[in-house]
Amino acid sequence: MKRDFLSTVLVTCLVMSTAATAVLCYQYLSSTSVLRFMQERANLAGQRRAAIQALTIELNEHARRDASLEQLLEKLNIRMRANTNLPPAKP
Protein backbone atom coordinates (compact mmCIF):
# COMPACT_ATOMS: atom_id res chain seq x y z
CA MET A 1 0.00 0.00 0.00
CA LYS A 2 2.81 2.36 0.87
CA ARG A 3 4.49 1.71 -2.46
CA ASP A 4 1.26 2.35 -4.34
CA PHE A 5 0.82 5.73 -2.59
CA LEU A 6 4.42 6.78 -3.37
CA SER A 7 4.10 5.90 -7.04
CA THR A 8 0.81 7.82 -7.22
CA VAL A 9 2.45 10.91 -5.71
CA LEU A 10 5.41 10.62 -8.09
CA VAL A 11 3.18 10.18 -11.13
CA THR A 12 1.08 13.16 -10.03
CA CYS A 13 4.21 15.30 -9.67
CA LEU A 14 5.40 14.16 -13.09
CA VAL A 15 2.07 15.02 -14.74
CA MET A 16 1.95 18.42 -13.06
CA SER A 17 5.51 19.27 -14.04
CA THR A 18 4.82 18.15 -17.62
CA ALA A 19 1.73 20.37 -17.74
CA ALA A 20 3.66 23.32 -16.31
CA THR A 21 6.43 22.76 -18.86
CA ALA A 22 3.88 22.72 -21.69
CA VAL A 23 2.32 25.98 -20.47
CA LEU A 24 5.70 27.69 -20.13
CA CYS A 25 6.76 26.45 -23.56
CA TYR A 26 3.58 27.85 -25.11
CA GLN A 27 4.12 31.22 -23.39
CA TYR A 28 7.73 31.35 -24.58
CA LEU A 29 6.81 30.53 -28.18
CA SER A 30 4.01 33.09 -28.29
CA SER A 31 6.27 35.73 -26.71
CA THR A 32 9.02 35.16 -29.27
CA SER A 33 6.45 35.40 -32.06
CA VAL A 34 5.24 38.74 -30.73
CA LEU A 35 8.83 39.90 -30.29
CA ARG A 36 9.68 39.09 -33.92
CA PHE A 37 6.56 40.93 -35.09
CA MET A 38 7.40 44.01 -33.02
CA GLN A 39 11.01 44.01 -34.23
CA GLU A 40 9.81 43.94 -37.84
CA ARG A 41 7.48 46.86 -37.14
CA ALA A 42 10.28 48.82 -35.46
CA ASN A 43 12.60 48.18 -38.40
CA LEU A 44 9.91 49.29 -40.83
CA ALA A 45 9.33 52.48 -38.83
CA GLY A 46 13.07 53.18 -38.87
CA GLN A 47 13.24 52.69 -42.62
CA ARG A 48 10.28 55.01 -43.15
CA ARG A 49 11.82 57.64 -40.88
CA ALA A 50 15.10 57.47 -42.80
CA ALA A 51 13.26 57.79 -46.12
CA ILE A 52 11.31 60.83 -44.89
CA GLN A 53 14.50 62.44 -43.59
CA ALA A 54 16.24 61.84 -46.93
CA LEU A 55 13.27 63.34 -48.78
CA THR A 56 13.25 66.38 -46.47
CA ILE A 57 16.96 66.96 -47.00
CA GLU A 58 16.56 66.58 -50.76
CA LEU A 59 13.63 69.02 -50.78
CA ASN A 60 15.61 71.58 -48.82
CA GLU A 61 18.55 71.28 -51.19
CA HIS A 62 16.22 71.68 -54.16
CA ALA A 63 14.54 74.68 -52.52
CA ARG A 64 17.85 76.55 -52.72
CA ARG A 65 17.50 76.48 -56.52
CA ASP A 66 13.71 76.85 -56.71
CA ALA A 67 12.28 79.67 -54.62
CA SER A 68 8.69 78.48 -54.98
CA LEU A 69 9.42 75.48 -52.74
CA GLU A 70 10.54 77.66 -49.86
CA GLN A 71 6.99 78.80 -49.12
CA LEU A 72 5.73 75.22 -49.11
CA LEU A 73 8.55 74.09 -46.81
CA GLU A 74 7.84 76.99 -44.46
CA LYS A 75 4.15 76.12 -44.44
CA LEU A 76 4.88 72.47 -43.61
CA ASN A 77 7.52 73.55 -41.05
CA ILE A 78 10.24 71.37 -42.53
CA ARG A 79 12.55 74.06 -43.85
CA MET A 80 16.10 73.67 -42.66
CA ARG A 81 17.98 76.82 -41.86
CA ALA A 82 21.70 77.18 -42.14
CA ASN A 83 23.50 76.97 -38.82
CA THR A 84 25.66 80.01 -38.26
CA ASN A 85 27.59 81.36 -35.36
CA LEU A 86 26.10 84.82 -35.82
CA PRO A 87 23.95 86.22 -33.03
CA PRO A 88 20.24 86.59 -33.82
CA ALA A 89 19.22 89.81 -35.54
CA LYS A 90 17.74 92.49 -33.33
CA PRO A 91 14.32 93.82 -34.39
MMTF fields as JSON, N, C-alpha, C and O atoms, coordinates in Angstrom:
{
  "mmtfVersion": "1.0.0",
  "mmtfProducer": "UNKNOWN",
  "numBonds": 363,
  "numAtoms": 364,
  "numGroups": 91,
  "numChains": 1,
  "numModels": 1,
  "chainsPerModel": [1],
  "groupsPerChain": [91],
  "chainIdList": ["A"],
  "bondAtomList": [4, 2, 8, 6, 12, 10, 16, 14, 20, 18, 24, 22, 28, 26, 32, 30, 36, 34, 40, 38, 44, 42, 48, 46, 52, 50, 56, 54, 60, 58, 64, 62, 68, 66, 72, 70, 76, 74, 80, 78, 84, 82, 88, 86, 92, 90, 96, 94, 100, 98, 104, 102, 108, 106, 112, 110, 116, 114, 120, 118, 124, 122, 128, 126, 132, 130, 136, 134, 140, 138, 144, 142, 148, 146, 152, 150, 156, 154, 160, 158, 164, 162, 168, 166, 172, 170, 176, 174, 180, 178, 184, 182, 188, 186, 192, 190, 196, 194, 200, 198, 204, 202, 208, 206, 212, 210, 216, 214, 220, 218, 224, 222, 228, 226, 232, 230, 236, 234, 240, 238, 244, 242, 248, 246, 252, 250, 256, 254, 260, 258, 264, 262, 268, 266, 272, 270, 276, 274, 280, 278, 284, 282, 288, 286, 292, 290, 296, 294, 300, 298, 304, 302, 308, 306, 312, 310, 316, 314, 320, 318, 324, 322, 328, 326, 332, 330, 336, 334, 340, 338, 344, 342, 348, 346, 352, 350, 356, 354, 360, 358],
  "bondOrderList": [1, 1, 1, 1, 1, 1, 1, 1, 1, 1, 1, 1, 1, 1, 1, 1, 1, 1, 1, 1, 1, 1, 1, 1, 1, 1, 1, 1, 1, 1, 1, 1, 1, 1, 1, 1, 1, 1, 1, 1, 1, 1, 1, 1, 1, 1, 1, 1, 1, 1, 1, 1, 1, 1, 1, 1, 1, 1, 1, 1, 1, 1, 1, 1, 1, 1, 1, 1, 1, 1, 1, 1, 1, 1, 1, 1, 1, 1, 1, 1, 1, 1, 1, 1, 1, 1, 1, 1, 1, 1],
  "groupList": [{"groupName": "MET", "atomNameList": ["N", "CA", "C", "O"], "elementList": ["N", "C", "C", "O"], "formalChargeList": [0, 0, 0, 0], "bondAtomList": [1, 0, 2, 1, 3, 2], "bondOrderList": [1, 1, 2], "singleLetterCode": "M", "chemCompType": "L-PEPTIDE LINKING"}, {"groupName": "LYS", "atomNameList": ["N", "CA", "C", "O"], "elementList": ["N", "C", "C", "O"], "formalChargeList": [0, 0, 0, 0], "bondAtomList": [1, 0, 2, 1, 3, 2], "bondOrderList": [1, 1, 2], "singleLetterCode": "K", "chemCompType": "L-PEPTIDE LINKING"}, {"groupName": "ARG", "atomNameList": ["N", "CA", "C", "O"], "elementList": ["N", "C", "C", "O"], "formalChargeList": [0, 0, 0, 0], "bondAtomList": [1, 0, 2, 1, 3, 2], "bondOrderList": [1, 1, 2], "singleLetterCode": "R", "chemCompType": "L-PEPTIDE LINKING"}, {"groupName": "ASP", "atomNameList": ["N", "CA", "C", "O"], "elementList": ["N", "C", "C", "O"], "formalChargeList": [0, 0, 0, 0], "bondAtomList": [1, 0, 2, 1, 3, 2], "bondOrderList": [1, 1, 2], "singleLetterCode": "D", "chemCompType": "L-PEPTIDE LINKING"}, {"groupName": "PHE", "atomNameList": ["N", "CA", "C", "O"], "elementList": ["N", "C", "C", "O"], "formalChargeList": [0, 0, 0, 0], "bondAtomList": [1, 0, 2, 1, 3, 2], "bondOrderList": [1, 1, 2], "singleLetterCode": "F", "chemCompType": "L-PEPTIDE LINKING"}, {"groupName": "LEU", "atomNameList": ["N", "CA", "C", "O"], "elementList": ["N", "C", "C", "O"], "formalChargeList": [0, 0, 0, 0], "bondAtomList": [1, 0, 2, 1, 3, 2], "bondOrderList": [1, 1, 2], "singleLetterCode": "L", "chemCompType": "L-PEPTIDE LINKING"}, {"groupName": "SER", "atomNameList": ["N", "CA", "C", "O"], "elementList": ["N", "C", "C", "O"], "formalChargeList": [0, 0, 0, 0], "bondAtomList": [1, 0, 2, 1, 3, 2], "bondOrderList": [1, 1, 2], "singleLetterCode": "S", "chemCompType": "L-PEPTIDE LINKING"}, {"groupName": "THR", "atomNameList": ["N", "CA", "C", "O"], "elementList": ["N", "C", "C", "O"], "formalChargeList": [0, 0, 0, 0], "bondAtomList": [1, 0, 2, 1, 3, 2], "bondOrderList": [1, 1, 2], "singleLetterCode": "T", "chemCompType": "L-PEPTIDE LINKING"}, {"groupName": "VAL", "atomNameList": ["N", "CA", "C", "O"], "elementList": ["N", "C", "C", "O"], "formalChargeList": [0, 0, 0, 0], "bondAtomList": [1, 0, 2, 1, 3, 2], "bondOrderList": [1, 1, 2], "singleLetterCode": "V", "chemCompType": "L-PEPTIDE LINKING"}, {"groupName": "CYS", "atomNameList": ["N", "CA", "C", "O"], "elementList": ["N", "C", "C", "O"], "formalChargeList": [0, 0, 0, 0], "bondAtomList": [1, 0, 2, 1, 3, 2], "bondOrderList": [1, 1, 2], "singleLetterCode": "C", "chemCompType": "L-PEPTIDE LINKING"}, {"groupName": "ALA", "atomNameList": ["N", "CA", "C", "O"], "elementList": ["N", "C", "C", "O"], "formalChargeList": [0, 0, 0, 0], "bondAtomList": [1, 0, 2, 1, 3, 2], "bondOrderList": [1, 1, 2], "singleLetterCode": "A", "chemCompType": "L-PEPTIDE LINKING"}, {"groupName": "TYR", "atomNameList": ["N", "CA", "C", "O"], "elementList": ["N", "C", "C", "O"], "formalChargeList": [0, 0, 0, 0], "bondAtomList": [1, 0, 2, 1, 3, 2], "bondOrderList": [1, 1, 2], "singleLetterCode": "Y", "chemCompType": "L-PEPTIDE LINKING"}, {"groupName": "GLN", "atomNameList": ["N", "CA", "C", "O"], "elementList": ["N", "C", "C", "O"], "formalChargeList": [0, 0, 0, 0], "bondAtomList": [1, 0, 2, 1, 3, 2], "bondOrderList": [1, 1, 2], "singleLetterCode": "Q", "chemCompType": "L-PEPTIDE LINKING"}, {"groupName": "GLU", "atomNameList": ["N", "CA", "C", "O"], "elementList": ["N", "C", "C", "O"], "formalChargeList": [0, 0, 0, 0], "bondAtomList": [1, 0, 2, 1, 3, 2], "bondOrderList": [1, 1, 2], "singleLetterCode": "E", "chemCompType": "L-PEPTIDE LINKING"}, {"groupName": "ASN", "atomNameList": ["N", "CA", "C", "O"], "elementList": ["N", "C", "C", "O"], "formalChargeList": [0, 0, 0, 0], "bondAtomList": [1, 0, 2, 1, 3, 2], "bondOrderList": [1, 1, 2], "singleLetterCode": "N", "chemCompType": "L-PEPTIDE LINKING"}, {"groupName": "GLY", "atomNameList": ["N", "CA", "C", "O"], "elementList": ["N", "C", "C", "O"], "formalChargeList": [0, 0, 0, 0], "bondAtomList": [1, 0, 2, 1, 3, 2], "bondOrderList": [1, 1, 2], "singleLetterCode": "G", "chemCompType": "PEPTIDE LINKING"}, {"groupName": "ILE", "atomNameList": ["N", "CA", "C", "O"], "elementList": ["N", "C", "C", "O"], "formalChargeList": [0, 0, 0, 0], "bondAtomList": [1, 0, 2, 1, 3, 2], "bondOrderList": [1, 1, 2], "singleLetterCode": "I", "chemCompType": "L-PEPTIDE LINKING"}, {"groupName": "HIS", "atomNameList": ["N", "CA", "C", "O"], "elementList": ["N", "C", "C", "O"], "formalChargeList": [0, 0, 0, 0], "bondAtomList": [1, 0, 2, 1, 3, 2], "bondOrderList": [1, 1, 2], "singleLetterCode": "H", "chemCompType": "L-PEPTIDE LINKING"}, {"groupName": "PRO", "atomNameList": ["N", "CA", "C", "O"], "elementList": ["N", "C", "C", "O"], "formalChargeList": [0, 0, 0, 0], "bondAtomList": [1, 0, 2, 1, 3, 2], "bondOrderList": [1, 1, 2], "singleLetterCode": "P", "chemCompType": "L-PEPTIDE LINKING"}],
  "groupTypeList": [0, 1, 2, 3, 4, 5, 6, 7, 8, 5, 8, 7, 9, 5, 8, 0, 6, 7, 10, 10, 7, 10, 8, 5, 9, 11, 12, 11, 5, 6, 6, 7, 6, 8, 5, 2, 4, 0, 12, 13, 2, 10, 14, 5, 10, 15, 12, 2, 2, 10, 10, 16, 12, 10, 5, 7, 16, 13, 5, 14, 13, 17, 10, 2, 2, 3, 10, 6, 5, 13, 12, 5, 5, 13, 1, 5, 14, 16, 2, 0, 2, 10, 14, 7, 14, 5, 18, 18, 10, 1, 18],
  "groupIdList": [1, 2, 3, 4, 5, 6, 7, 8, 9, 10, 11, 12, 13, 14, 15, 16, 17, 18, 19, 20, 21, 22, 23, 24, 25, 26, 27, 28, 29, 30, 31, 32, 33, 34, 35, 36, 37, 38, 39, 40, 41, 42, 43, 44, 45, 46, 47, 48, 49, 50, 51, 52, 53, 54, 55, 56, 57, 58, 59, 60, 61, 62, 63, 64, 65, 66, 67, 68, 69, 70, 71, 72, 73, 74, 75, 76, 77, 78, 79, 80, 81, 82, 83, 84, 85, 86, 87, 88, 89, 90, 91],
  "secStructList": [7, 2, 2, 2, 2, 2, 2, 2, 2, 2, 2, 2, 2, 2, 2, 2, 2, 2, 2, 2, 2, 2, 2, 2, 2, 2, 2, 2, 2, 2, 2, 2, 2, 2, 2, 2, 2, 2, 2, 2, 2, 2, 2, 2, 2, 2, 2, 2, 2, 2, 2, 2, 2, 2, 2, 2, 2, 2, 2, 2, 2, 2, 2, 6, 6, 7, 6, 2, 2, 2, 2, 2, 2, 2, 2, 2, 6, 7, 7, 7, 7, 7, 7, 7, 1, 1, 7, 7, 7, 7, 7],
  "xCoordList": [0.814, 0.0, 0.866, 0.571, 1.941, 2.815, 3.472, 3.643, 3.834, 4.492, 3.506, 3.895, 2.288, 1.257, 1.029, 0.874, 1.007, 0.825, 2.001, 1.795, 3.223, 4.42, 4.441, 4.758, 4.109, 4.098, 3.001, 3.184, 1.881, 0.809, 1.261, 0.988, 1.94, 2.452, 3.488, 3.474, 4.391, 5.415, 4.806, 5.225, 3.837, 3.179, 2.428, 2.434, 1.789, 1.078, 2.046, 1.765, 3.187, 4.209, 4.725, 4.937, 4.923, 5.396, 4.384, 4.761, 3.121, 2.07, 1.966, 1.813, 2.047, 1.954, 3.151, 2.997, 4.341, 5.515, 5.49, 5.957, 4.959, 4.816, 3.821, 4.059, 2.728, 1.727, 2.309, 2.092, 3.04, 3.662, 4.685, 4.779, 5.45, 6.434, 5.74, 6.216, 4.62, 3.877, 3.351, 3.413, 2.836, 2.32, 3.447, 3.294, 4.57, 5.702, 6.266, 6.665, 6.298, 6.763, 5.842, 6.317, 4.546, 3.581, 3.759, 3.745, 3.926, 4.119, 5.403, 5.42, 6.458, 7.725, 7.589, 8.047, 6.96, 6.814, 5.931, 6.227, 4.868, 4.011, 4.725, 4.543, 5.524, 6.27, 7.323, 7.497, 8.019, 9.024, 8.365, 8.94, 7.174, 6.448, 6.08, 6.242, 5.591, 5.243, 6.492, 6.461, 7.586, 8.834, 9.306, 9.691, 9.278, 9.678, 8.791, 9.283, 7.489, 6.561, 6.874, 6.9, 7.108, 7.398, 8.746, 8.884, 9.727, 11.011, 10.865, 11.481, 10.057, 9.811, 9.133, 9.478, 8.16, 7.476, 8.432, 8.368, 9.314, 10.278, 11.261, 11.611, 11.697, 12.595, 11.911, 12.518, 10.668, 9.914, 9.744, 9.867, 9.466, 9.327, 10.65, 10.661, 11.756, 13.07, 13.384, 13.953, 13.018, 13.236, 12.394, 12.863, 11.154, 10.284, 10.816, 10.814, 11.27, 11.819, 13.034, 13.175, 13.911, 15.103, 14.719, 15.334, 13.703, 13.263, 12.684, 12.949, 11.895, 11.31, 12.405, 12.349, 13.397, 14.504, 15.276, 15.644, 15.523, 16.241, 15.435, 15.997, 14.125, 13.27, 13.282, 13.339, 13.23, 13.254, 14.563, 14.564, 15.658, 16.964, 17.034, 17.513, 16.556, 16.564, 15.679, 16.054, 14.509, 13.63, 14.279, 14.162, 14.954, 15.615, 16.757, 16.984, 17.472, 18.546, 17.967, 18.527, 16.856, 16.223, 15.6, 15.533, 15.151, 14.538, 15.547, 15.158, 16.828, 17.846, 17.856, 18.171, 17.509, 17.499, 16.122, 16.023, 15.076, 13.705, 13.006, 12.65, 12.824, 12.284, 10.823, 10.365, 10.098, 8.686, 8.507, 7.457, 9.506, 9.419, 9.611, 9.16, 10.268, 10.54, 9.252, 9.163, 8.256, 6.991, 6.309, 5.762, 6.341, 5.733, 6.457, 5.817, 7.778, 8.549, 8.3, 8.236, 8.16, 7.84, 6.456, 6.251, 5.513, 4.146, 4.092, 3.366, 4.852, 4.882, 5.839, 5.902, 6.577, 7.517, 8.621, 8.99, 9.128, 10.237, 11.438, 12.351, 11.434, 12.545, 13.727, 13.608, 14.872, 16.105, 16.779, 16.843, 17.263, 17.978, 19.459, 19.849, 20.25, 21.696, 22.122, 21.67, 22.977, 23.5, 24.664, 25.63, 24.572, 25.657, 26.024, 25.286, 27.142, 27.594, 27.241, 27.669, 26.473, 26.096, 24.991, 24.121, 25.032, 23.953, 22.662, 22.711, 21.505, 20.239, 20.082, 20.54, 19.43, 19.221, 18.287, 17.326, 18.583, 17.743, 16.655, 16.945, 15.416, 14.318, 14.345, 13.482],
  "yCoordList": [-1.182, 0.0, 1.258, 2.233, 1.216, 2.362, 2.631, 3.784, 1.575, 1.708, 2.273, 3.085, 1.873, 2.354, 3.856, 4.59, 4.311, 5.727, 6.547, 7.62, 6.073, 6.781, 6.903, 7.966, 5.832, 5.898, 6.84, 7.516, 6.892, 7.822, 9.265, 10.104, 9.565, 10.914, 11.284, 12.398, 10.346, 10.618, 10.832, 11.728, 10.021, 10.176, 11.506, 12.178, 11.888, 13.164, 14.329, 15.278, 14.249, 15.296, 15.355, 16.443, 14.222, 14.161, 14.775, 15.537, 14.465, 15.015, 16.523, 17.257, 16.991, 18.423, 19.174, 20.257, 18.599, 19.268, 19.255, 20.204, 18.204, 18.152, 19.215, 19.889, 19.358, 20.371, 21.774, 22.636, 22.001, 23.316, 23.607, 24.738, 22.598, 22.765, 23.101, 23.949, 22.442, 22.721, 24.156, 24.837, 24.612, 25.981, 26.978, 27.944, 26.768, 27.687, 27.691, 28.738, 26.536, 26.447, 27.241, 27.969, 27.106, 27.854, 29.358, 30.115, 29.795, 31.217, 31.729, 32.827, 30.953, 31.351, 31.485, 32.467, 30.496, 30.533, 31.695, 32.341, 31.96, 33.088, 34.416, 35.365, 34.494, 35.726, 35.989, 37.131, 34.954, 35.157, 35.536, 36.293, 35.024, 35.398, 36.88, 37.592, 37.331, 38.74, 39.609, 40.683, 39.151, 39.901, 40.073, 41.172, 38.999, 39.089, 40.069, 40.863, 40.016, 40.926, 42.378, 43.244, 42.639, 44.008, 44.497, 45.674, 43.614, 44.007, 44.372, 45.33, 43.619, 43.942, 45.295, 46.085, 45.563, 46.858, 48.002, 49.068, 47.779, 48.817, 49.074, 50.221, 48.011, 48.178, 48.93, 49.796, 48.607, 49.29, 50.774, 51.626, 51.079, 52.477, 53.216, 54.375, 52.566, 53.18, 53.438, 54.475, 52.504, 52.695, 53.842, 54.646, 53.91, 55.012, 56.352, 57.333, 56.393, 57.64, 58.082, 59.264, 57.139, 57.466, 57.965, 58.896, 57.346, 57.789, 59.2, 60.013, 59.492, 60.834, 61.863, 62.969, 61.511, 62.438, 62.709, 63.851, 61.665, 61.845, 62.722, 63.576, 62.515, 63.339, 64.795, 65.709, 65.008, 66.375, 67.07, 68.236, 66.37, 66.958, 67.279, 68.343, 66.358, 66.581, 67.767, 68.57, 67.886, 69.024, 70.343, 71.337, 70.354, 71.578, 71.961, 73.144, 70.975, 71.277, 71.801, 72.709, 71.231, 71.678, 73.06, 73.832, 73.378, 74.68, 75.811, 76.957, 75.512, 76.552, 77.027, 78.183, 76.124, 76.477, 76.946, 77.691, 76.526, 76.853, 77.562, 76.945, 78.854, 79.667, 79.337, 79.604, 78.77, 78.481, 77.382, 77.302, 76.548, 75.483, 76.01, 75.39, 77.133, 77.662, 77.956, 77.686, 78.507, 78.802, 77.524, 77.475, 76.495, 75.22, 74.603, 74.082, 74.659, 74.092, 74.866, 74.279, 76.18, 76.988, 76.629, 76.52, 76.446, 76.123, 74.774, 74.623, 73.795, 72.465, 72.381, 71.359, 73.458, 73.55, 72.49, 71.862, 72.312, 71.367, 72.032, 71.352, 73.355, 74.057, 74.049, 74.386, 73.656, 73.67, 75.017, 75.541, 75.548, 76.821, 76.537, 75.615, 77.354, 77.175, 77.521, 78.52, 76.716, 76.971, 77.94, 77.677, 79.035, 80.011, 80.344, 80.047, 80.948, 81.363, 82.838, 83.416, 83.434, 84.818, 84.945, 84.08, 86.022, 86.221, 86.548, 87.017, 86.299, 86.595, 88.087, 88.921, 88.406, 89.807, 90.466, 89.858, 91.737, 92.489, 93.204, 93.797, 93.163, 93.823, 95.316, 95.981],
  "zCoordList": [0.0, 0.0, 0.0, -0.691, 0.789, 0.87, -0.475, -0.871, -1.165, -2.458, -3.484, -4.324, -3.432, -4.338, -4.136, -5.112, -2.907, -2.595, -3.106, -3.673, -2.923, -3.366, -4.886, -5.419, -5.58, -7.038, -7.535, -8.547, -6.846, -7.22, -7.043, -7.902, -5.958, -5.71, -6.768, -7.291, -7.085, -8.086, -9.475, -10.207, -9.827, -11.127, -11.175, -12.206, -10.088, -10.028, -10.199, -10.931, -9.518, -9.667, -11.101, -11.637, -11.712, -13.094, -14.044, -14.934, -13.876, -14.74, -14.557, -15.534, -13.314, -13.059, -13.63, -14.194, -13.484, -14.041, -15.564, -16.195, -16.16, -17.619, -18.094, -19.096, -17.384, -17.744, -17.591, -18.443, -16.516, -16.31, -17.397, -17.874, -17.791, -18.861, -20.177, -20.931, -20.455, -21.686, -21.692, -22.715, -20.553, -20.468, -20.655, -21.403, -19.995, -20.127, -21.545, -22.055, -22.174, -23.558, -24.485, -25.357, -24.302, -25.111, -24.916, -25.888, -23.668, -23.392, -24.044, -24.6, -23.98, -24.581, -26.094, -26.678, -26.727, -28.178, -28.63, -29.636, -27.91, -28.286, -28.037, -28.8, -26.992, -26.713, -27.787, -28.213, -28.226, -29.27, -30.586, -31.367, -30.844, -32.056, -32.02, -33.01, -30.887, -30.731, -30.823, -31.423, -30.233, -30.294, -31.735, -32.133, -32.517, -33.925, -34.682, -35.484, -34.43, -35.092, -34.733, -35.608, -33.461, -33.022, -33.567, -33.899, -33.66, -34.234, -35.704, -36.169, -36.437, -37.84, -37.975, -38.854, -37.097, -37.135, -36.798, -37.409, -35.827, -35.461, -36.606, -36.885, -37.259, -38.401, -39.534, -40.164, -39.79, -40.834, -40.497, -41.377, -39.251, -38.833, -39.002, -39.418, -38.686, -38.868, -40.332, -40.676, -41.188, -42.622, -43.159, -43.965, -42.71, -43.151, -42.665, -43.408, -41.414, -40.877, -41.682, -41.996, -42.016, -42.801, -44.194, -44.715, -44.796, -46.118, -46.068, -46.953, -45.036, -44.891, -44.643, -45.179, -43.837, -43.591, -44.876, -45.152, -45.663, -46.925, -47.876, -48.562, -47.921, -48.775, -48.312, -49.134, -47.01, -46.472, -46.814, -47.207, -46.669, -47.001, -48.491, -48.884, -49.311, -50.76, -51.138, -51.993, -50.511, -50.782, -50.383, -51.1, -49.255, -48.815, -49.738, -49.989, -50.241, -51.193, -52.505, -53.12, -52.922, -54.161, -53.984, -54.941, -52.79, -52.521, -52.657, -52.881, -52.527, -52.722, -54.178, -54.458, -55.103, -56.523, -56.988, -57.962, -56.315, -56.713, -55.55, -54.546, -55.712, -54.617, -54.298, -53.187, -55.237, -54.981, -53.935, -53.298, -53.756, -52.744, -51.325, -50.363, -51.2, -49.857, -49.098, -47.9, -49.785, -49.122, -48.654, -47.552, -49.485, -49.113, -47.92, -47.007, -47.922, -46.813, -45.525, -44.445, -45.639, -44.456, -43.922, -42.713, -44.841, -44.436, -43.722, -42.739, -44.208, -43.608, -42.414, -41.731, -42.173, -41.051, -41.148, -40.155, -42.349, -42.531, -43.194, -43.663, -43.233, -43.85, -42.904, -41.726, -43.444, -42.659, -42.86, -43.972, -41.795, -41.862, -41.649, -40.934, -42.287, -42.142, -40.73, -40.17, -40.156, -38.823, -38.943, -39.659, -38.256, -38.257, -36.822, -35.882, -36.685, -35.358, -35.107, -34.108, -35.999, -35.817, -34.777, -34.674, -34.012, -33.029, -33.788, -34.925, -33.154, -33.824, -34.083, -33.302, -35.187, -35.544, -34.558, -34.086, -34.247, -33.328, -34.117, -35.156, -33.652, -34.387, -34.304, -34.876]
}
